[in-house]
Amino acid sequence: MTLPTGAEQIDVPRGPEEAPGTRLRVPFARTAIALVAGLALLGFLIYHADVDAIHDRMDELRWYGPLVLVPWVVIACLDARGWRCTLPPDAARRVPFHSLVLVRMAGEAVNSLTPTAAVGGEPVKAHLLRAWGVSGSDSLASIVIAKTALTVTQSLFVVVGIAALLYRMGEQALALAWGLLLLLVTAGFAIALVRIQRGSPASVVWRWLHRLAPRAKFIARLEETVAAIDLRLADFYRREGDAFWRAGLWHFAGWLFGVTEVALIMSLIGAPVTWLDALIIEALSQPIRAAAIVVPGGLGTQEVGGVALCTFLGMAESDAATLWLLKRGRELAFDGLGLLYLTRRSARRRRQG
């Protein structure tokens, strides 16, 4: 392997583990294996839940099928509104709202379709915002802040779901006790995240990377951008702290509106559930999705975990499988739209360049 060191180069012996392309092949192989395993799980789930029963439930949709997409359109707009709160005011005014929705959709599509722990699409969002003159540091800082608000409100939503489950099981006192305890934990988690971001986290990461690869020119070039990100983070929490709470409210509204999706789908397939059960399903499916990040999009694992949760609540397996297959179909539809937007924006930039 050849490493640049100023004007000269040093040849370093390459062990068999560093053969050309090995590092690329290993992640690809892991992704392929994960996808195959996910597809196998999905196929097993459909077979076990009874293909004919699922087909019958799908037939209940008839011409109302497109309505399944409506709640997610609202959720996408709510989350984009939350993200908009974290952008600098002048940048927020320059970016049309519908474009912000599509940019976020493109980034989330990359997050969903790649095993990158839901962070691979964040640079994509920052890159797309450059079309409206938003600097990389402002974009990345806003993404970090919005991701924090999203994560905190997701944790709060899960707490609500746990309390709702305990209430449903007749444990009202336990629901109140656990709800209060987990709320305190969530508050501590939020405070810790904000304090970390006020402590120049990007610079800390940059220094760590610079120590690992002191001669890497790419890392050296990031120094100014990293400093600008930290400056924006500190400035945001010092001057625009109320915008963080506004962003959180928009994101929490998005999580709550996901309950509408569950209730609507179950109603359309002729197996209605109570709003309490819809809340429990949507809230407790969040940790299931988080645990399934090893497979792109949580394929198969998300559906199996979701069906297990639904059957625990007393739902028929075929009804639960239909719900999660429709949620997967909705996800693929919006991921496709996001990737289409990303492709068109990329092609336009190439023509302009």
C-alpha positions in Angstrom: 0.0 0.0 0.0 1.4 3.5 -0.9 0.9 6.4 1.5 1.6 10.0 0.4 4.0 11.9 2.6 4.6 15.3 1.1 6.7 14.9 -2.1 7.7 11.3 -1.4 5.9 8.0 -1.0 6.6 5.1 1.3 5.7 1.6 0.3 4.2 -0.3 3.2 4.0 -4.1 2.9 0.4 -5.2 2.4 -0.8 -8.2 4.4 -3.2 -10.6 2.9 -6.1 -9.0 4.9 -5.4 -5.7 3.0 -5.6 -7.0 -0.5 -7.1 -4.6 -3.1 -10.9 -4.5 -2.9 -11.1 -6.7 0.2 -12.6 -3.9 2.4 -15.2 -3.3 -0.3 -16.0 -6.9 -0.8 -16.5 -7.6 2.9 -19.2 -4.9 3.5 -20.9 -5.9 0.3 -20.9 -9.6 1.3 -22.3 -8.7 4.7 -25.0 -6.6 3.1 -25.9 -9.3 0.6 -26.1 -11.9 3.4 -28.2 -9.6 5.5 -30.6 -9.0 2.6 -30.9 -12.7 1.9 -31.6 -13.4 5.5 -34.2 -10.6 5.7 -35.9 -11.9 2.5 -35.9 -15.4 4.0 -37.5 -14.1 7.2 -40.1 -12.1 5.3 -40.9 -15.2 3.1 -41.3 -17.4 6.2 -43.5 -14.8 7.9 -45.8 -14.6 4.9 -46.0 -18.4 4.6 -46.6 -18.9 8.3 -49.2 -16.2 8.5 -51.2 -17.8 5.7 -50.8 -16.4 2.2 -54.5 -16.8 1.4 -55.6 -14.9 4.5 -53.2 -12.1 3.8 -54.5 -11.9 0.2 -58.1 -11.7 1.5 -57.2 -8.8 3.8 -55.4 -7.1 0.9 -58.6 -7.5 -1.2 -60.4 -5.4 1.4 -58.5 -2.4 0.3 -60.1 -2.2 -3.2 -59.8 1.3 -4.5 -58.9 2.7 -1.1 -55.3 1.5 -1.3 -53.8 4.9 -2.0 -55.2 6.2 1.3 -52.5 4.1 3.0 -49.9 6.7 1.8 -51.8 9.8 3.2 -50.6 9.6 6.8 -47.0 9.4 5.8 -47.3 12.5 3.6 -48.4 14.4 6.6 -45.6 12.9 8.8 -43.0 13.8 6.1 -44.3 17.4 6.2 -44.3 17.5 10.0 -40.7 16.2 10.2 -39.6 18.6 7.5 -41.1 21.5 9.5 -39.2 20.3 12.5 -35.9 20.3 10.5 -36.7 23.8 9.1 -36.7 25.1 12.7 -33.0 24.1 13.1 -31.8 25.9 10.0 -30.4 29.4 10.2 -33.4 31.8 9.5 -32.0 33.2 6.3 -31.3 29.7 5.0 -34.8 28.5 6.0 -36.3 31.3 4.0 -34.3 30.4 0.9 -35.3 26.7 0.7 -38.8 26.1 -0.5 -40.8 23.9 1.9 -41.7 21.3 -0.7 -38.0 21.0 -1.6 -37.1 20.5 2.0 -39.6 17.7 2.2 -38.1 16.0 -0.8 -34.5 16.5 0.3 -35.3 14.9 3.6 -37.1 12.1 1.8 -34.0 11.5 -0.4 -31.8 11.3 2.7 -34.1 9.0 4.5 -34.3 6.7 1.5 -30.5 6.3 1.6 -30.7 5.7 5.4 -33.4 3.1 4.8 -31.8 1.2 1.9 -28.2 1.0 3.3 -26.9 -0.6 6.5 -25.5 2.7 7.8 -27.3 2.9 11.2 -29.6 5.7 9.8 -26.8 8.2 9.2 -25.6 7.5 5.7 -28.3 9.7 4.2 -27.4 12.8 6.3 -24.5 13.9 4.1 -26.9 13.5 1.2 -29.3 16.0 2.7 -26.4 18.5 3.3 -25.2 18.1 -0.2 -28.6 18.7 -1.7 -29.2 21.9 0.3 -26.1 23.4 -1.4 -28.4 24.1 -4.3 -30.0 26.9 -2.3 -26.8 28.3 -1.0 -26.9 26.6 2.4 -23.3 26.1 3.6 -22.2 22.6 4.5 -21.5 23.6 8.1 -25.0 25.1 8.5 -26.6 22.1 6.8 -24.7 19.5 8.9 -25.3 21.4 12.1 -29.0 21.6 11.4 -29.1 17.9 10.7 -27.4 17.1 14.0 -29.8 19.3 15.9 -32.9 18.0 14.1 -31.7 14.4 14.6 -31.3 15.1 18.3 -34.8 16.5 18.5 -36.1 13.5 16.5 -34.3 11.0 18.8 -35.5 12.6 22.0 -39.1 12.8 20.9 -38.9 9.2 19.6 -37.7 8.2 23.1 -40.6 10.1 24.6 -43.0 8.4 22.2 -41.7 5.0 23.3 -42.2 5.9 26.9 -45.8 6.8 26.1 -46.2 3.4 24.4 -44.8 1.5 27.4 -47.1 3.3 29.8 -50.1 2.6 27.4 -49.2 -1.1 27.3 -49.0 -1.3 31.1 -52.3 0.5 31.3 -53.9 -1.9 28.8 -52.7 -4.8 30.9 -54.5 -3.3 33.9 -51.4 -2.1 35.7 -52.4 1.6 36.1 -50.2 2.3 39.1 -47.2 0.6 37.4 -47.9 2.5 34.2 -47.7 5.8 36.1 -44.6 4.8 38.0 -42.7 3.6 35.0 -43.9 6.5 32.9 -42.6 9.0 35.4 -39.3 7.2 35.8 -38.7 6.8 32.0 -39.7 10.5 31.5 -36.9 11.5 33.9 -34.5 9.2 32.1 -35.5 10.8 28.7 -35.1 14.3 30.1 -31.6 13.4 31.3 -30.8 11.9 27.9 -31.9 15.1 26.2 -29.9 17.3 28.5 -26.8 15.2 28.0 -27.2 15.3 24.2 -27.5 19.1 24.2 -24.5 19.5 26.5 -22.4 17.3 24.2 -23.3 19.4 21.3 -22.4 22.6 23.1 -18.9 21.2 23.8 -17.5 21.3 20.2 -18.2 17.6 19.4 -17.2 17.9 15.8 -13.8 19.2 16.7 -13.3 16.4 19.2 -14.1 13.8 16.5 -11.9 15.6 14.0 -8.9 15.6 16.4 -9.4 11.9 17.1 -9.4 11.2 13.3 -6.4 13.4 12.8 -4.5 11.5 15.4 -5.4 8.2 13.7 -4.4 9.5 10.2 -2.2 12.6 10.7 -1.1 12.7 7.1 -4.6 12.3 5.5 -5.2 15.4 3.4 -8.9 14.8 3.3 -9.2 15.0 7.1 -6.9 18.1 7.2 -9.1 19.9 4.8 -12.1 19.4 7.1 -10.7 21.5 9.9 -12.4 24.7 9.0 -15.7 23.1 8.2 -15.6 21.2 11.6 -14.9 24.5 13.4 -17.8 26.2 11.6 -20.2 23.3 12.6 -19.3 23.7 16.3 -19.7 27.4 16.1 -23.2 27.0 14.6 -24.2 24.4 17.2 -23.0 26.7 20.1 -24.7 29.7 18.5 -28.0 27.8 18.0 -28.3 26.6 21.6 -27.2 30.1 22.9 -29.5 32.2 20.8 -32.2 29.9 19.3 -32.8 27.4 22.1 -36.6 27.8 21.7 -36.2 26.6 18.1 -35.0 23.3 19.4 -38.3 22.8 21.4 -40.3 23.9 18.4 -38.5 21.3 16.3 -39.2 18.7 19.0 -42.9 19.5 19.0 -43.1 19.1 15.2 -41.3 15.8 15.4 -43.4 14.5 18.3 -46.5 15.4 16.3 -45.1 13.3 13.5 -44.6 10.3 15.8 -48.1 10.7 17.1 -49.6 10.9 13.6 -48.0 7.5 12.9 -50.8 6.1 15.2 -53.2 7.3 12.6 -51.5 5.2 9.9 -51.9 2.0 12.0 -55.6 2.8 12.7 -56.3 3.7 9.1 -54.7 0.6 7.6 -56.4 -1.8 10.1 -59.7 -0.1 9.3 -59.2 -0.3 5.5 -58.4 -4.1 5.7 -61.5 -4.8 7.7 -59.8 -5.5 11.0 -60.1 -2.3 13.1 -58.2 -1.8 16.3 -58.7 0.6 19.2 -56.7 3.8 19.3 -54.9 2.5 22.4 -53.7 -0.6 20.5 -52.7 1.5 17.5 -50.6 3.7 19.9 -48.9 0.7 21.5 -48.1 -0.8 18.1 -46.7 2.3 16.6 -44.7 3.3 19.7 -43.2 0.0 20.6 -42.3 -0.7 16.9 -39.7 2.0 17.2 -37.2 -0.1 19.2 -37.9 -3.0 16.9 -36.8 -0.8 13.9 -33.8 0.4 15.8 -32.7 -3.2 16.6 -33.1 -4.1 12.9 -30.4 -1.7 11.5 -28.0 -4.6 10.6 -30.3 -5.3 7.7 -30.9 -2.6 5.1 -34.3 -1.1 5.9 -34.8 -3.7 8.6 -36.2 -6.0 5.9 -37.8 -9.1 7.4 -36.7 -8.4 10.9 -38.9 -5.3 11.2 -41.9 -7.3 10.0 -41.3 -10.3 12.2 -40.9 -8.1 15.3 -43.9 -6.1 14.4 -46.1 -9.1 13.9 -44.9 -10.6 17.2 -45.9 -7.4 19.0 -49.3 -7.3 17.3 -50.1 -11.0 18.1 -49.0 -10.3 21.7 -51.9 -7.7 21.8 -54.3 -10.4 20.5 -54.3 -9.6 16.8 -54.7 -12.4 14.3 -51.3 -13.2 12.7 -52.6 -12.7 9.1 -54.0 -9.2 10.0 -50.7 -8.3 11.6 -48.7 -9.5 8.7 -51.0 -7.5 6.3 -50.4 -4.4 8.4 -46.6 -4.7 8.3 -46.5 -5.6 4.6 -48.5 -2.5 3.8 -46.2 -0.4 5.9 -43.3 -1.9 4.0 -45.0 -1.1 0.7 -45.6 2.5 1.8 -41.9 2.8 2.9 -40.7 1.5 -0.5 -43.0 3.9 -2.4 -41.6 6.9 -0.5 -38.0 5.6 -0.7 -38.5 5.3 -4.4 -39.7 8.9 -4.6 -36.8 10.1 -2.6 -34.3 8.2 -4.8 -35.9 9.6 -7.9 -35.6 13.1 -6.5 -32.0 12.5 -5.6 -31.2 11.1 -9.1 -32.9 14.1 -10.8 -31.0 16.7 -8.6 -27.7 14.9 -9.2 -28.3 14.9 -13.0 -29.2 18.6 -12.9 -26.0 19.4 -11.1 -23.9 17.4 -13.6 -25.5 19.3 -16.5 -24.9 22.7 -14.7 -21.3 21.7 -13.9 
